[in-house]
Every structure is written in structure tokens, then in C-alpha cells.
């Protein structure tokens, strides 16, 4: 319910926060919002984000698109709900965990969670996520910085910057991962002139671009995360 002067809440917010029961009007159709969202995740997992539509999700369920509109009023609402559903709840991090190892756990959990559904990074960030799961992640990140002297607005910037790093790394992993990952090193070894590209050639010779014994995606993420938190550590000390 809104009071005078209030604007109506977005439909997705009402659904995510349990302020409206989907499909409450009209005859029962045998569907639930959870079933619709599960079907949408299944479609995107199999065919990618671009395949998501009300018609495609309805087909996955064996219903008509009109049946879905009783529960989800638009594709935009469906996408908002999926953005919150896919990330799920944040990891349980012990209350006495210092901020740096806590944020390491937090960021690693987000990296792993998004990696289960790589299409999630294709969802346009037209507005900040407003669902309870995303708010729980944000709250958990801010709570880890609670014992620092960093002002609240800057705590928010630190957490959001960390999350953007995670999403960027996850997008890079998805976009660059092919069945021919190892070909890059072999192709470059054949065409690079060490006289013209001495530094790149040296890196290539040292297996900097590819190594069968290294989980490169994980190692690259962990290295970048550690360097980012190195900077956080120096920055946070300026408030002591």
C-alpha cells in the first residue's frame, strides 16, 4: 500500500519482497512463481540470456505466455526476479572474521555463484538490484567493514567496487573461454618476432599466457582479488 505522495513500487520489488502474491486473481492455473523462475533459469542455462522471453519460458513449462502474465507482468519483471534469484543468499561468514579474509570469502563466493549461471553477467544493469538476496549480499559486505573507521558512504563504494571487479572477472572468463584456449600460445609463438615484441615474447616463453598445470581462470581471479585488497588495506589504514 502507498500513502499520499508515494510512488508505486515496481512490480518486481513487490514480488521479491512478498508484498504481492502472484497469480492471486482468476482461476487456478497450476503454476507458481518459483516454477516460472526455475524454468527461466533452465532456458538461460541451456540457450543463453538472449533466448529468454515470456513465450520461451511458457513453452518450457507447457503453458501459454498469457498464463505467465498472471504471475509476472513483463519480461523486465522476470529479469529483475532472475537477477536476485540466481545470486541466492550470501555465504555465512563468522562474525569475528577480520575484514580482509571476510571480503576474500565474500568475493570468492560471488565469483563461484555467478559462475554457475554465466549468462547472468549479460543482464543489463539498468538500475541497482533491489531484491532481498542482493541486499543480503550488500549487507554482508558492509558488515565486514563494520569495525573499520571508514565512513559509511566509502564502505559502500568499497563493497560495490569489489562486486564490480568480481562481475568483470566472471564476464572475462565467460567471454574468453573457448575449446581452443591453448591455441593462443602456440599461434603467438609462431608469429611473434622477439626483436619487435621482446617483452611479450619473454612472457610467452615463461608460460605467462597458458599453462596446462594451472587453473588459469581461478588463479587470475585470486591474483587480482589479492592485489585489489592490498590497495584496500593501505587505504583503510588512512582512517585509523
Helices and strands as residue ranges (DSSP letters): H 11-16, H 33-47, G 49-51, H 54-61, H 65-68, H 75-87, H 99-115, G 118-122, H 132-144, H 152-176, H 183-191, H 198-205, H 216-237
